Amino acid sequence: MTASAWAEAPRAGDLPDPGSTQTFQYGSGPTAYPYLVYVPTTYDRTRPAPLVVMTHGCQTTADQQMRANLYNRVAERERFVVLYPDVDATATLQPGPTERCWRFPVPTSWHRDSGDAAALAGMTRAVMARWRIDPERVYMVGMSAGAFMTSIMAAAYPDLYAAVAINAGGAYADPECLVGNPVTTPVQVSAQLAYGEMGSRARVVPRLVMGGDADQGVTPPCADKALEQGLRTNNLVINGTQAGPIALLPSSVREEPKPGGYASTVSTYRDPEGCIVGERWSIHGMNHFWPGGSSDPTLANFTDPKGPNGAEISWRFLARYTKRATAMPCAEAPAATATPAPSVSQRAGYCRRRQVLLALPRQTRAARATVNGRRIAARVWHGRLRLVLPAGRRARTVVVIHARTRTGHPVTRRHRYRGCGP
């Protein structure tokens, strides 16, 4: 592996990233894979940092993907490292649209320690060895061909990636799911194949799927299958069947407007304890692009600024999870574990949105809670109350719990904290 400084003048419409970007090489010779690593100025070598692996699509380079999706700006704020892998020099499946493409249609890349899957894992591990990375918080995000590879990596390396995000891509071992192909692999088959690939490393892998409902490259039904395959595979991990306990229908659906841009329909999928384990963003009117991102006209083939901010959406989803915490009953990690170290603004009194557990009286049947007088979402779970402390600036946090026991006796408990809470 070799390293050198990476310097390039910013394009029109781009702001220079304050952190450092370096280029490396995995392997040697014509089959070596180049890759970029962005390290934010907020990286603290005394603290393990999360790692996001951002995998590009066909006819795209790692550099173009990096400049298009604006992930580095999120990394600066949230203190994570970003790896941008690139294909090797021989990765031209055929001239035209599949040039510079990950080999997701090739079965040798569907398996652990084989093909492009092995290279992506190798690049990930190289970054983990060079910087101080939290192995519990390594994530993969993919665009198009990179999204198909992300579905593969969730199955082949569930011990490496805590959660994944897929944009404009399809399910595991389903390369036929592209425009012009009338027959694709049934989602039940893809789910079973993915579970088989996990083997003894099988675990629940939360999954976000984004894509435009006007995508002419990977159609919306293909993206739907990518989400459903992940849910079905997670169910196989939990109890050996595909239909439950995670419901294959969304627990909630909401509309996300974007003034002057594309609105989205967001479907949320929850595990048996009500924790988010899957999310689907259908972006109305967007074609085969990364949503949001740079407005630089030289990057117009890769990103659509009229879409919602894909980097922010995917990080918000991924940051909920660690590998260890995805074990049932709740996939989401405690916020203190899943969230990077507080920023300067937070130390000055700004509190992150986070989940906490508080003890309840014995035999509690129902409970509700307020924070500083405001009603918040709460759920009784194994004798404790799971609640979400909202984001915002506050000097103190007062949590009031109103509970009712099985005998009907009302109980009120008040918790006072200096700052953001427990």
Summary of the structure (lengths in Angstrom):
residues: 422
radius of gyration: 21.8
end to end distance: 44.5
largest distance: 74.0
contacts: 1501
relative contact order: 0.10
helix: 26%
strand: 30%
